[in-house]
Amino acid sequence: MTDSLQTRFQAAVEKVRTAPADGAFKPDTDYKLRMYALFRQATDGDVSGKRPGMLDVIGRFKYDAWAKLKGTSRDAAMQRYIAEVESVEQRYG
């Protein structure tokens, strides 16, 4: 992982964290899950642990989204995360 990629990833994460809730972009659930999964894959690697139980619906969705990225390298996940953020910036400013 290059420092440049790590720096760009951290900048993209900060943009997401500080995005105004009342901004022009209103992400749907699928988008939020995709970003969550990319973030976790980039920071923690492949999903681990047991899948949450039936009563933890949100936990199951998050786990499943992350599990779909199993085998994706951390660098590739960072690059995809950055690309998603840049795409939203281009579209919504």
Secondary structure, DSSP 8 states (H G I E B T S, - for coil): --HHHHHHHHHHHHHHHT--TTSS----HHHHHHHHHHHHHHHH-S--S----TT-HHHHHHHHHHHTTTT--HHHHHHHHHHHHHHHHHHH-
